Amino acid sequence: MKHPTKVEKYSGTSQELAKDIGRMRYDAVAEFYNYLGDDLMEQARADRARGNIQLAGKLESTAQKFYEARDKMFDIWNLCKKHIKEE
């Protein structure tokens, strides 16, 4: 797998991307974290199948952190959603 150093479909910097994601609605940020976790778990499965056990373990651990962040963002969303006006 080739790992690019930037998101080709995004013209801004990594810092701008982080800010843009961070400024999204909290439930959308939670979904984003979930997708990142899922992608890392996919990579972990592939690495485990290739015998890269240590790398797979690190990827799984990182994915779990994204899932924890997702859950916390959903908690934040549940606190705030009654104050958010739908667009």
C-alpha positions as CSV (number, residue, x, y, z in Angstrom):
1,M,0.0,0.0,0.0
2,K,1.3,3.4,-0.9
3,H,0.9,6.0,1.8
4,P,0.7,9.6,0.4
5,T,1.8,12.5,2.5
6,K,-1.2,14.7,1.6
7,V,-4.9,14.3,0.7
8,E,-4.9,14.7,-3.1
9,K,-8.5,15.7,-3.2
10,Y,-7.9,18.6,-0.7
11,S,-6.0,21.7,-1.8
12,G,-5.3,23.0,1.7
13,T,-2.5,22.2,4.1
14,S,-2.7,19.4,6.7
15,Q,-3.2,22.0,9.4
16,E,-6.1,23.6,7.4
17,L,-7.6,20.2,6.9
18,A,-7.5,19.5,10.7
19,K,-9.1,22.8,11.4
20,D,-11.8,22.3,8.8
21,I,-12.6,18.8,10.2
22,G,-12.5,20.2,13.8
23,R,-15.0,22.9,12.9
24,M,-17.5,20.5,11.5
25,R,-20.6,19.6,13.5
26,Y,-19.7,17.3,16.4
27,D,-21.7,14.3,15.1
28,A,-19.9,14.6,11.7
29,V,-16.5,14.7,13.5
30,A,-17.6,11.5,15.3
31,E,-18.4,9.8,12.0
32,F,-15.1,10.9,10.6
33,Y,-13.2,9.4,13.6
34,N,-15.2,6.2,13.0
35,Y,-14.1,6.0,9.4
36,L,-10.5,6.6,10.4
37,G,-10.7,3.8,12.9
38,D,-12.3,1.5,10.4
39,D,-9.6,2.2,7.9
40,L,-6.8,1.6,10.4
41,M,-8.5,-1.7,11.4
42,E,-8.5,-2.8,7.7
43,Q,-4.8,-2.0,7.5
44,A,-4.2,-3.9,10.7
45,R,-5.9,-7.0,9.3
46,A,-3.9,-6.8,6.1
47,D,-0.6,-6.4,8.1
48,R,-1.5,-9.2,10.4
49,A,-2.2,-11.5,7.4
50,R,1.3,-10.6,6.1
51,G,2.9,-11.5,9.4
52,N,3.5,-7.9,10.5
53,I,2.2,-8.6,14.0
54,Q,3.8,-5.7,15.8
55,L,2.6,-3.2,13.2
56,A,-0.9,-4.7,13.2
57,G,-1.1,-4.4,17.0
58,K,-0.1,-0.7,16.9
59,L,-2.7,0.0,14.2
60,E,-5.4,-1.8,16.2
61,S,-4.5,0.2,19.3
62,T,-4.6,3.4,17.4
63,A,-8.0,2.5,15.8
64,Q,-9.4,1.9,19.3
65,K,-8.3,5.4,20.3
66,F,-10.2,6.8,17.3
67,Y,-13.3,4.8,18.4
68,E,-12.9,6.2,21.9
69,A,-12.7,9.7,20.5
70,R,-15.8,9.0,18.3
71,D,-17.7,8.0,21.4
72,K,-16.7,11.1,23.3
73,M,-17.6,13.3,20.3
74,F,-21.1,11.7,20.2
75,D,-21.4,12.5,23.9
76,I,-20.5,16.1,23.1
77,W,-23.0,16.1,20.3
78,N,-25.7,14.9,22.6
79,L,-25.0,17.7,25.0
80,C,-25.0,20.4,22.2
81,K,-27.5,19.2,19.6
82,K,-30.5,20.8,21.2
83,H,-28.8,24.2,20.8
84,I,-27.9,23.6,17.1
85,K,-30.2,25.0,14.4
86,E,-30.5,22.8,11.4
87,E,-29.4,24.4,8.1
